Amino acid sequence: MRKKIIISLLLVLLLFTMSGCFGGGGSTPEKPMAPTNLTTTATSYQEIVLSWVDNSNNKTGFKIYCSFWETWGYDLAGVMSENTTSAIHSGLDPLETRYYYIEAYNNTGTSSSSNIAKGTTEPGVELLNYQLGEKRDDSCITGQARNVTDIMLDSITITAWFYDAVGILLDTTSDYASDIPSQTTYNFEIRAFNIPLSPRGGKSKEKSLTPDQFLESNPDRPNMAPLWPGAFLGKRK
């Protein structure tokens, strides 16, 4: 009788040992695949929308990292659920630039990083009108701009590039305005000193290029709002 009891106990111990050795408790899940094609879109002067492609079916969610610089300084900015492929970064300033990358994660670990995407909010300033004229021997651009945001803008810069008829840069000059209240229109003036609008006294300087000609000759600046021949709006602070 004693032998039968001992044999039964040995069989039970053997079954428990085999169950542990051959994976009766389940396999360890793998890390998720990295998301790809991260892109950014500015939807206002305060928001940037991020979108990406989800490549994994075993993730818990996504981690979003953000920095002011492209190559360093990234901090965790948010965590999104597993069924999302977009996120909104809000509360930014006009013309504020941020860099982003994302990672998928689960209980096993974190995927490799996505590509880095750059995003810049809209300027929050609208050019209402502008004219090209002369003051003494200076080419002069005068016009009106408006702060269309709900906040005071500490600084607004409007810059123009003055070219001659063959596309040679003659001058770059700016108008600066400070402390422009919300929803306020203001006047600006940009002068290119000693560059007359029309040739005088045998000078070869002629009327500047049109905005379309400026953008055609400067394809690396496609996102600038053209003034005459081109201008961009400065950021807050």
Residue pairs with C-beta under 8 A, 6 or more apart in sequence:
19 25
28 108
29 58
29 106
29 107
29 108
30 58
30 108
31 106
31 108
31 109
31 110
31 111
32 56
32 58
32 59
32 104
32 105
32 106
32 111
33 55
33 56
33 104
33 111
34 55
34 103
34 104
34 111
34 112
34 113
34 114
35 52
35 53
35 54
35 55
35 56
35 62
35 102
35 103
35 104
35 111
35 114
36 52
36 53
36 55
36 114
36 115
37 51
37 52
37 53
37 114
37 115
38 50
38 51
38 52
38 100
38 101
38 102
38 114
38 115
38 116
38 117
39 50
39 51
39 52
39 117
40 48
40 49
40 50
40 51
40 100
40 117
40 118
40 119
41 48
41 49
41 51
41 119
42 48
42 49
42 119
42 120
42 121
42 122
43 49
43 88
43 122
44 121
44 122
45 92
45 93
45 94
45 95
45 121
45 122
45 123
45 124
45 148
45 149
46 90
46 91
46 92
46 93
46 94
46 121
46 149
47 88
47 89
47 90
47 92
47 121
48 88
48 89
48 92
48 98
48 119
48 120
48 121
49 86
49 87
49 88
49 89
50 64
50 86
50 87
50 88
50 89
50 100
50 102
50 117
50 119
51 85
51 86
52 62
52 85
52 86
52 102
52 114
53 85
54 85
54 104
55 104
56 104
56 111
58 106
59 82
59 104
59 105
59 106
59 111
60 82
60 105
60 106
60 107
61 79
61 80
61 81
61 82
61 84
61 104
61 105
62 79
62 80
62 82
62 84
62 87
62 102
62 103
62 104
62 105
63 76
63 78
63 79
63 80
63 102
63 103
63 104
63 105
63 110
64 76
64 77
64 78
64 79
64 80
64 87
64 100
64 102
65 74
65 75
65 76
65 77
65 100
65 101
65 102
65 103
65 113
66 74
66 75
66 77
66 89
66 98
66 99
66 100
67 73
67 74
67 75
67 98
67 99
67 100
68 97
68 98
68 99
69 99
70 99
70 116
70 118
74 99
74 101
77 89
77 100
78 87
78 89
80 87
89 98
89 100
89 119
92 98
92 121
93 121
93 235
93 236
93 237
94 121
94 122
94 123
94 124
94 125
94 149
94 153
94 235
94 236
95 120
95 121
95 122
95 123
95 124
95 233
95 234
95 235
95 236
96 120
96 121
96 235
96 236
97 118
97 119
97 120
98 118
98 119
98 120
99 116
99 117
99 118
99 119
100 116
100 117
100 118
100 119
101 113
101 114
101 115
101 116
101 117
102 113
102 114
103 110
103 111
103 112
103 113
103 114
104 110
104 111
105 111
123 225
123 233
123 235
124 147
124 148
124 149
124 153
124 236
125 145
125 146
125 147
125 148
125 153
125 156
125 233
126 145
126 146
126 148
127 143
127 144
127 145
127 158
127 225
127 227
127 231
127 233
128 143
128 144
128 145
128 146
128 185
129 143
129 144
130 141
130 142
130 143
130 144
130 227
130 228
131 141
131 142
131 143
132 139
132 140
132 141
132 197
132 208
132 228
133 139
133 140
133 141
133 142
133 197
134 140
134 196
134 197
135 191
137 194
137 195
137 196
137 200
138 191
138 192
138 193
138 194
138 195
138 196
139 162
139 191
139 192
139 195
139 196
139 197
139 208
140 189
140 190
140 191
140 192
141 160
141 189
141 190
141 191
141 227
141 228
142 187
142 188
142 189
142 190
143 187
143 188
143 227
144 185
144 186
144 187
144 188
145 156
145 158
145 177
145 185
145 186
145 188
145 233
146 183
146 184
146 185
146 186
147 153
147 156
147 180
147 181
147 182
147 183
147 184
147 185
147 186
148 183
149 182
149 183
150 182
150 183
151 182
151 236
152 179
152 180
152 181
152 182
153 179
153 180
153 236
154 178
154 179
154 236
154 237
155 176
155 177
155 178
155 234
155 235
155 236
155 237
156 176
156 177
156 178
156 180
156 233
156 234
157 174
157 175
157 176
157 232
157 233
157 234
158 174
158 175
158 188
158 190
158 227
158 231
158 232
158 233
158 234
159 172
159 173
159 174
159 175
159 190
159 231
159 232
159 234
160 172
160 173
160 174
160 190
160 192
160 227
160 228
160 229
160 230
160 231
161 169
161 171
161 172
161 214
161 229
161 230
162 169
162 170
162 171
162 172
162 173
162 192
162 195
162 208
162 229
163 169
163 170
163 208
163 209
163 214
163 217
163 229
164 170
164 204
164 205
164 206
164 208
165 206
165 207
165 209
167 209
167 213
167 217
170 192
170 195
170 205
170 208
171 192
171 193
171 195
173 190
173 191
173 192
173 193
174 190
175 188
175 189
175 190
176 234
177 186
177 188
180 186
190 227
195 205
196 203
196 205
197 207
198 206
198 207
199 205
199 206
208 228
208 229
209 217
209 229
210 228
210 229
211 226
211 227
211 228
211 229
211 230
212 226
213 229
214 226
214 229
214 230
215 221
215 222
215 224
215 226
215 230
218 230
221 230
224 230
224 231
224 232
225 231
225 232
225 233
